[in-house]
Amino acid sequence: MRAPTLRGRGVRRRGPQRAWFARWGALQPDLLIVVLLAAAVSACQGPGTNAQEGWTPPRTPDGQPDLQGIWTNYTATPFEVPDASDNPRLYAGDPDGRGRGTGPSSFLNDVTDRKLDKGRSLVVDPPNGRVPIMAWAEEHRTARLLSIQDHYANHTPWERCITRGVPGGIFPAGYGSGYQILQGPGYVAILYEMIHEARIIPTDGRPHVGSSIRLWNGDSRGRWEGDTLVVDITNYNDKGNIATNAAAQRVRAIPQSEGLHVVERFTRVDENTINYEVTIEDPKVFTAPWRVAIPLKREPDHKIFEYACHEGNLAIPNTLSAGRARDKAR
């Protein structure tokens, strides 16, 4: 059992549920009641159908596939297939999947007793395992990462304690790796352990918000296709990044445009596994759509603690002050 101590960037404290529900409940009182009731009776589930290898998926009281629980994304698989053109020194990736890669290491990371899978890459399409990034987007990323001492906006939104993004918030980071899924009639909610985000996904058939509304994490709308939750995300702003931390290798700090379109698929395939797949399309940033596949696993002893982004609040002014000191020394 892990102790509630410092883990990486986030300061963890006991009693996260009380703090989170207080924040969420103030904004979503009606929805909070629905989700709490659904979570309280989730043990009363009927049989499901279309199970993989004979397994019968459980159902929620309103008959939907039950995805509820706490899941983790620990993996030893690198985000992309390594290439000679990669520059880990610049974006601090780990092409080998060792050390500070996508999986846990011995330094400031969560731990698990489970043997981690090691695959070729989390990027499964294109077949070469490489994200088809346009040249201008890579140049934009490189210019910003080389100039983080010049302006706060050159840091990713995660470093600024804003968001890890959608879908970037589910990409493995090596710590803060828990995701709690709750369901109620017409809604699915996902609590992200890292940066304490609560994501609300309506599944009642409502349309996306108007095209003039632009959001950091887009506008999510879910639907059920058999036993799979399909989430369509549009209405992004152009302020965020597709991926925000080092484990995403060269994709870290790649920009997103208002044309970004994301489709996620959550399929529970056995008692302890949800297959997560996401297709990403942004014709202004990528030459073609690309797809990532990540198994989300139930970790028996994983506890979600509060993630207070205090280190990030200090890191930005410290980085900028170092840049000003550099300028004076020139």
C-alpha positions as CSV (number, residue, x, y, z in Angstrom):
1,M,0.0,0.0,0.0
2,R,1.4,3.4,-1.0
3,A,1.7,6.1,1.6
4,P,0.1,9.5,0.9
5,T,3.3,11.4,0.4
6,L,4.8,13.5,-2.3
7,R,4.5,12.0,-5.8
8,G,6.2,13.9,-8.6
9,R,4.7,17.3,-9.3
10,G,1.6,16.9,-7.2
11,V,1.4,17.2,-3.4
12,R,-0.9,14.4,-2.2
13,R,-3.0,14.7,0.9
14,R,-5.5,12.5,2.7
15,G,-9.2,12.9,2.2
16,P,-9.3,13.6,-1.6
17,Q,-12.9,12.5,-2.0
18,R,-14.2,15.1,0.4
19,A,-12.2,17.9,-1.3
20,W,-13.1,16.7,-4.8
21,F,-16.8,16.2,-4.2
22,A,-17.0,19.6,-2.5
23,R,-15.5,21.3,-5.6
24,W,-17.6,19.3,-8.1
25,G,-20.8,19.5,-6.1
26,A,-20.7,23.3,-6.0
27,L,-20.7,23.3,-9.8
28,Q,-22.9,20.2,-10.6
29,P,-25.3,19.6,-7.7
30,D,-28.0,17.7,-9.6
31,L,-25.5,15.6,-11.6
32,L,-23.5,14.8,-8.4
33,I,-26.6,13.3,-6.8
34,V,-27.3,11.2,-9.9
35,V,-23.7,9.9,-10.0
36,L,-23.5,9.2,-6.3
37,L,-26.7,7.2,-6.4
38,A,-25.5,5.2,-9.3
39,A,-22.2,4.5,-7.6
40,A,-23.9,3.5,-4.4
41,V,-26.1,0.8,-6.1
42,S,-23.5,-0.3,-8.7
43,A,-23.2,-3.7,-6.9
44,C,-26.7,-4.5,-8.0
45,Q,-25.9,-5.3,-11.6
46,G,-27.7,-7.5,-14.1
47,P,-26.0,-9.8,-16.7
48,G,-24.4,-8.4,-19.8
49,T,-23.9,-9.8,-23.3
50,N,-21.3,-9.9,-26.1
51,A,-18.5,-10.7,-23.6
52,Q,-15.0,-11.3,-24.8
53,E,-13.8,-14.9,-24.4
54,G,-17.0,-15.8,-22.6
55,W,-16.8,-13.1,-20.0
56,T,-20.1,-11.4,-19.1
57,P,-19.8,-7.6,-18.6
58,P,-21.7,-6.2,-15.6
59,R,-24.4,-3.7,-16.2
60,T,-25.4,-0.5,-14.3
61,P,-28.9,-0.3,-12.9
62,D,-30.1,1.5,-16.1
63,G,-28.7,-1.3,-18.2
64,Q,-25.5,0.3,-19.6
65,P,-22.1,-1.5,-19.6
66,D,-20.5,-0.9,-16.2
67,L,-17.1,0.9,-16.5
68,Q,-17.1,2.1,-12.9
69,G,-14.1,1.7,-10.6
70,I,-10.5,3.0,-10.3
71,W,-8.3,2.2,-13.2
72,T,-4.6,2.9,-14.0
73,N,-2.6,3.2,-17.2
74,Y,0.8,1.9,-16.1
75,T,2.8,0.5,-19.0
76,A,6.4,-0.2,-20.1
77,T,5.4,0.5,-23.7
78,P,6.9,3.7,-25.3
79,F,4.5,6.2,-26.8
80,E,6.0,6.0,-30.3
81,V,8.4,3.7,-32.1
82,P,11.9,5.3,-31.6
83,D,13.6,6.9,-34.6
84,A,17.1,8.2,-35.3
85,S,15.6,11.7,-35.7
86,D,14.3,11.8,-32.1
87,N,15.8,14.3,-29.8
88,P,15.1,13.1,-26.2
89,R,17.2,15.9,-24.8
90,L,14.8,18.4,-26.2
91,Y,11.5,16.9,-25.2
92,A,12.8,14.6,-22.4
93,G,11.2,11.5,-23.8
94,D,12.5,8.0,-23.3
95,P,12.4,6.0,-26.6
96,D,13.5,2.8,-25.0
97,G,10.6,2.7,-22.5
98,R,13.2,2.4,-19.7
99,G,14.0,4.8,-16.8
100,R,11.7,7.8,-17.0
101,G,9.5,6.4,-19.8
102,T,5.8,5.8,-19.8
103,G,6.0,3.2,-17.0
104,P,7.0,3.5,-13.3
105,S,10.6,3.9,-12.3
106,S,12.4,4.2,-9.0
107,F,12.2,8.0,-8.9
108,L,9.2,9.9,-7.8
109,N,6.8,7.5,-9.4
110,D,3.9,5.4,-8.3
111,V,4.6,1.6,-8.0
112,T,2.6,-1.5,-8.8
113,D,3.3,-5.2,-8.2
114,R,1.8,-6.1,-11.5
115,K,4.2,-7.1,-14.3
116,L,3.9,-4.4,-16.9
117,D,3.3,-5.2,-20.5
118,K,6.0,-4.0,-23.0
119,G,4.7,-3.5,-26.5
120,R,6.2,-1.8,-29.6
121,S,4.4,1.5,-29.1
122,L,1.1,3.0,-27.8
123,V,0.6,4.5,-31.2
124,V,-0.9,1.7,-33.2
125,D,-1.9,3.5,-36.4
126,P,-0.1,4.4,-38.6
127,P,1.5,1.0,-38.7
128,N,5.0,2.4,-38.3
129,G,4.1,3.6,-34.8
130,R,4.9,7.2,-35.5
131,V,2.6,10.2,-35.2
132,P,2.3,12.0,-38.6
133,I,3.2,15.5,-37.4
134,M,3.4,18.4,-39.9
135,A,6.9,20.0,-40.1
136,W,5.6,23.4,-39.0
137,A,4.1,21.9,-35.8
138,E,7.4,20.2,-34.9
139,E,9.2,23.5,-35.5
140,H,6.6,25.3,-33.3
141,R,7.1,22.8,-30.5
142,T,10.9,23.1,-30.7
143,A,10.8,26.9,-30.7
144,R,8.6,26.9,-27.6
145,L,10.6,24.3,-25.7
146,L,13.8,26.2,-26.3
147,S,12.3,29.4,-25.1
148,I,10.5,28.4,-21.9
149,Q,12.5,31.1,-20.0
150,D,11.1,33.8,-22.2
151,H,7.3,33.6,-21.7
152,Y,4.9,31.6,-19.5
153,A,2.9,30.6,-22.6
154,N,5.8,28.6,-23.9
155,H,5.1,26.0,-21.2
156,T,2.5,23.3,-21.7
157,P,-0.9,23.7,-20.0
158,W,0.1,20.9,-17.6
159,E,3.2,22.8,-16.5
160,R,1.0,25.8,-15.9
161,C,-1.4,23.7,-13.8
162,I,-4.3,24.2,-16.2
163,T,-4.9,20.8,-17.8
164,R,-3.3,17.8,-19.3
165,G,-5.8,17.9,-22.1
166,V,-8.1,15.5,-23.8
167,P,-7.0,13.0,-24.8
168,G,-3.6,13.8,-23.4
169,G,-4.8,13.4,-19.8
170,I,-5.1,9.6,-20.3
171,F,-1.7,9.2,-21.9
172,P,0.6,7.5,-19.4
173,A,2.9,9.7,-17.3
174,G,4.4,7.3,-14.8
175,Y,2.7,8.7,-11.8
176,G,-0.7,10.2,-10.8
177,S,-2.0,7.3,-12.9
178,G,-5.4,6.8,-11.4
179,Y,-8.8,7.3,-13.1
180,Q,-12.1,6.9,-11.3
181,I,-15.1,6.3,-13.5
182,L,-18.6,6.9,-12.2
183,Q,-21.9,6.5,-14.1
184,G,-25.4,7.7,-13.7
185,P,-28.4,7.8,-16.1
186,G,-27.4,10.0,-19.1
187,Y,-23.8,10.7,-17.8
188,V,-20.3,9.2,-17.4
189,A,-17.9,11.0,-15.2
190,I,-14.1,10.5,-15.1
191,L,-12.0,11.8,-12.2
192,Y,-8.4,12.2,-13.4
193,E,-5.9,11.8,-10.5
194,M,-3.3,14.0,-12.1
195,I,-4.2,17.7,-11.9
196,H,-7.5,16.8,-10.2
197,E,-9.8,17.2,-13.2
198,A,-13.4,16.0,-13.3
199,R,-14.7,15.3,-16.8
200,I,-18.4,15.1,-17.4
201,I,-19.6,13.2,-20.5
202,P,-23.3,13.4,-21.4
203,T,-24.6,10.2,-23.0
204,D,-28.3,11.3,-23.5
205,G,-28.0,12.2,-27.1
206,R,-27.7,16.0,-26.8
207,P,-25.8,17.8,-29.6
208,H,-22.5,19.5,-29.2
209,V,-22.4,23.1,-28.1
210,G,-22.4,25.9,-30.7
211,S,-19.4,26.3,-32.9
212,S,-18.6,29.7,-31.3
213,I,-17.8,28.0,-28.0
214,R,-14.2,26.9,-27.8
215,L,-12.8,24.9,-24.8
216,W,-9.4,23.7,-23.6
217,N,-10.5,20.1,-23.5
218,G,-13.2,20.3,-26.2
219,D,-16.9,19.4,-25.8
220,S,-17.5,15.7,-25.1
221,R,-20.6,13.8,-26.2
222,G,-20.9,10.0,-25.5
223,R,-23.0,7.2,-26.9
224,W,-23.1,3.5,-26.5
225,E,-22.2,1.1,-29.3
226,G,-22.8,-2.3,-27.9
227,D,-20.6,-2.7,-24.9
228,T,-18.3,0.3,-26.0
229,L,-18.6,3.8,-24.8
230,V,-17.8,6.1,-27.8
231,V,-17.0,9.7,-27.0
232,D,-16.9,12.3,-29.7
233,I,-15.0,15.5,-28.8
234,T,-15.1,18.8,-30.8
235,N,-15.1,22.5,-30.1
236,Y,-11.5,22.8,-29.0
237,N,-9.6,26.1,-28.7
238,D,-6.1,26.5,-30.1
239,K,-4.4,27.1,-26.8
240,G,-3.7,23.6,-25.6
241,N,-1.3,20.7,-26.6
242,I,-2.0,17.2,-27.8
243,A,0.3,15.9,-25.1
244,T,1.9,17.8,-22.3
245,N,4.5,15.7,-20.5
246,A,7.8,13.9,-21.2
247,A,6.4,10.4,-21.5
248,A,4.7,11.4,-24.8
249,Q,8.2,11.8,-26.3
250,R,8.3,14.1,-29.4
251,V,4.5,14.6,-29.2
252,R,4.9,16.7,-26.0
253,A,4.0,20.4,-26.7
254,I,2.8,19.7,-30.2
255,P,0.0,22.3,-30.7
256,Q,-3.7,21.7,-31.3
257,S,-6.0,23.8,-33.6
258,E,-9.7,24.5,-33.5
259,G,-10.0,21.8,-36.1
260,L,-9.0,19.1,-33.7
261,H,-11.5,16.2,-33.6
262,V,-11.1,13.3,-31.2
263,V,-13.0,10.0,-30.9
264,E,-12.4,7.8,-27.8
265,R,-13.6,4.2,-27.2
266,F,-13.8,2.6,-23.8
267,T,-14.5,-1.2,-23.9
268,R,-14.4,-3.3,-20.7
269,V,-13.1,-6.7,-21.9
270,D,-12.7,-8.5,-18.5
271,E,-13.1,-7.9,-14.8
272,N,-9.9,-5.9,-14.5
273,T,-9.3,-4.4,-18.0
274,I,-10.8,-1.6,-20.1
275,N,-9.4,-1.3,-23.6
276,Y,-9.0,2.5,-24.3
277,E,-8.5,3.6,-27.9
278,V,-8.5,7.1,-29.3
279,T,-8.4,8.4,-32.8
280,I,-7.0,11.9,-33.3
281,E,-7.5,14.1,-36.3
282,D,-6.4,17.7,-36.8
283,P,-5.9,18.6,-40.5
284,K,-3.9,21.7,-39.6
285,V,-1.4,19.8,-37.4
286,F,-1.2,16.2,-38.7
287,T,-0.9,14.8,-42.2
288,A,-3.4,12.0,-41.4
289,P,-5.4,10.7,-38.4
290,W,-3.6,8.6,-35.9
291,R,-4.6,6.2,-33.2
292,V,-3.4,5.2,-29.7
293,A,-4.4,2.1,-27.7
294,I,-3.9,1.8,-24.0
295,P,-5.1,-0.9,-21.6
296,L,-6.5,0.5,-18.4
297,K,-6.1,-1.9,-15.5
298,R,-7.8,-2.2,-12.2
299,E,-5.1,-1.8,-9.5
300,P,-6.3,-3.4,-6.2
301,D,-4.5,-1.1,-3.9
302,H,-4.5,2.1,-5.9
303,K,-5.7,5.1,-3.9
304,I,-6.5,8.5,-5.4
305,F,-5.1,11.3,-3.4
306,E,-5.4,15.0,-3.9
307,Y,-3.1,16.4,-6.6
308,A,-2.1,20.0,-5.6
309,C,-0.1,21.6,-8.4
310,H,2.0,23.7,-6.1
311,E,5.3,22.8,-7.7
312,G,4.1,24.1,-11.0
313,N,2.9,27.3,-9.4
314,L,6.5,27.9,-8.4
315,A,8.2,26.5,-11.4
316,I,6.8,29.1,-13.9
317,P,8.0,32.2,-12.0
318,N,11.3,30.6,-11.1
319,T,11.9,29.7,-14.8
320,L,11.0,33.2,-16.0
321,S,13.2,34.8,-13.3
322,A,16.1,32.7,-14.4
323,G,15.5,33.9,-18.0
324,R,15.6,37.6,-16.8
325,A,18.8,36.9,-14.9
326,R,20.2,35.4,-18.1
327,D,19.2,38.5,-20.1
328,K,20.9,40.8,-17.6
329,A,24.1,38.8,-17.7
330,R,24.4,39.1,-21.4
